[in-house]
Every structure is written in structure tokens, then in C-alpha cells.
Amino acid sequence: MTKVLTYKYDGPRGAPVMKADASAARVDTGSWRVNRPVIDLSKCIKCHMCWLDCPDGAIYLDKDGKPHVDYTFCKGCLVCANECPVKCIAVEAEKK
């Protein structure tokens, strides 16, 4: 279990801020996926809703503002596919 190093209330609106020994930035969470999002950039309108709503920060924008998935951290929750207004994000079964 991860040991919590600090715990205090000074986040937005008094929300708790916890700093722990581990973080998702150091853990390959992409191996948890069952399904993966695949972005069709030819249909993408660059609204950035996928990037904004990804709970894991697994979507990044290139220099042209086009979104890409970092599969090292993507857990396959598919929030991005649900939020895409033009449905340019397909859902594919993960290849093991």
C-alpha cells in the first residue's frame, strides 16, 4: 500500500491535497486496459474535449493541436470516446 506523506486542505475550494510515495506518472497503468481508444485524426475537429476530460491525462496535443493517446497511461475508461462530439474516437479491443 502507498504511504501518504502529507495530507492537508488547501486545494481548490478546500479540497484535500495528498502527496504520496507513488504516482501514476511512475506506474505503467496502460496494462490494465481491455479496450483502447483510437483517434481518427481525419475526422477530428480539434475541440480538445477528449484531452480536457481524460481522467488520467493520457491524451496529449501535438504542435498542431491534434490529440494523441499515450497508451502507457491510458486505462481504457473511454471517457474520451463518450465526450467526442464528432465521434472520431473508435473503441478497439486491446491486443494482448
URSULGI-V454520 format. One record per pair of residues at least 24 apart in sequence whose ideal C-beta (glycine too) atoms are under 6 Angstrom apart, sorted by the first residue. I is the first residue (numbers start at 1). GAP is how many residues later the second one is. If there is no record, write none. Layout:
I,GAP / I,GAP
This chain:
28,44 / 29,44 / 29,46 / 30,41 / 30,42 / 30,43 / 30,44 / 32,43 / 33,43 / 33,61 / 34,42 / 34,60 / 35,41 / 35,56 / 35,58 / 36,40 / 36,56 / 36,58 / 37,32 / 37,41 / 37,43 / 37,44 / 37,52 / 38,52 / 38,54 / 39,28 / 39,50 / 40,48 / 41,25 / 43,43 / 43,45 / 44,44 / 45,41 / 49,34 / 50,30 / 50,34 / 53,26 / 53,30 / 54,26
